[in-house]
Amino acid sequence: MSKIIVIVGFGPGTATAVAERFAAEGFSLALIARNEEHLAAGVAALSARGATAFGFPANAADPESIRTAIRNLRSQMGPVAVLHWNVYGGLDAGDLLTADAASVRAAFDATVVGLLAATAEALPDLKKSGSGAIFVSNGALGEVSDEMEEVAVNQHVMGLALSSAAKNKLVGLLAQRLKSDGIYVGEVVVHGTIKGTPSADGNSIDPALIAEEYWRLYQTRSETRAAVK
């Protein structure tokens, strides 16, 4: 039976490239996203290219929704071997001094609370796998530096920067907490926009390069954080 990678926050760009890369290595794909129409189109496209792919609609910011999706895919497909969290939050809190409290909380629901819920639900499978792994997509806005903080303020993405920083810290905490269980936790930080996404520009990064970095981390399990520029 093939191993299963669960990709939460499936869409164009990184998630599709990771799906294609791991499918090429024999993985079956369990794809999770809120938009059922886009999810179905992604499943159809990947299946047409020979991948074994199924879609499970869920809201990554809702702990019970994401846990239910993982339970459903486990029942239909089998145990989880790899969990890839490709979810961002905080875009509605561009200026933290004027954003309402609900928008700020929602940023952490999508990046921290949801990831913890998915990890908890998949944990028994990941422990039994023998090579269980959790991957997290992140951006350079989460880095603590004067440069990134200036960018976040000037581009009105303060909420995204704050939630990305929290996600970065969570990766390190999970990596330490789960290493004794034989579960690898790794993050790829992308320094720039990604081709095939709405924010792409003339200098955007090829998502295939990002996917290749995830595959390298899966094989080597050697570092917690890697960057693609």
Stockholm file with secondary structure:
# STOCKHOLM 1.0

chainA/1-229         MSKIIVIVGFGPGTATAVAERFAAEGFSLALIARNEEHLAAGVAALSARGATAFGFPANAADPESIRTAIRNLRSQMGPVAVLHWNVYGGLDAGDLLTADAASVRAAFDATVVGLLAATAEALPDLKKSGSGAIFVSNGALGEVSDEMEEVAVNQHVMGLALSSAAKNKLVGLLAQRLKSDGIYVGEVVVHGTIKGTPSADGNSIDPALIAEEYWRLYQTRSETRAAVK
#=GR chainA/1-229 SS CCCEEEEESCCTTHHHHHHHHHHHTTCEEEEEESCHHHHHHHHHHHHHTTCCEEEEECCTTSHHHHHHHHHHHHHHHCCCSEEEECCCCCTTCSSTTTSCHHHHHHHHIIIIIHHHHHHHHHHHHHHHHSSCEEEEEEEGGGSCSHHHHHHHHHTTCHHHHHHHHHHHHHHHHHHHHHGGGTCEEEEEEECSCBTTSTTCCTTCBCHHHHHHHHHHHHHHCCCSEEEEC
#=GC SS_cons         CCCEEEEESCCTTHHHHHHHHHHHTTCEEEEEESCHHHHHHHHHHHHHTTCCEEEEECCTTSHHHHHHHHHHHHHHHCCCSEEEECCCCCTTCSSTTTSCHHHHHHHHIIIIIHHHHHHHHHHHHHHHHSSCEEEEEEEGGGSCSHHHHHHHHHTTCHHHHHHHHHHHHHHHHHHHHHGGGTCEEEEEEECSCBTTSTTCCTTCBCHHHHHHHHHHHHHHCCCSEEEEC
//
